[in-house]
Amino acid sequence: MDNRDRLTAIRKALTPKDCESIYGLNVGTLCNMRFHKIGPKYYKLGKKILYRVDDIEKWLAENVVLTRDQMGR
């Protein structure tokens, strides 16, 4: 696997720590959401938890909270 393939793989699958550093989603919060079966879709490979970038970004887009100023537009 060359560096470009590794970079592509990294972009597609993120650990909870990666999600925290890239999106600011706390690792503990992600853990609680998994426990309660809410939040972004995730994959479990043995003990390893992975999130697909597309799933995280879709979940973020679906959970936008509009303010009063934005609702009037």
PyMOL commands that set and color helices and strands:
alter all, ss='L'
color gray80, all
select helices_A, chain A and resi 3-12+16-23+27-35+53-62+68-71
alter helices_A, ss='H'
color red, helices_A
select strands_A, chain A and resi 13-14+43-45+48-52
alter strands_A, ss='S'
color yellow, strands_A
deselect
rebuild
show_as cartoon
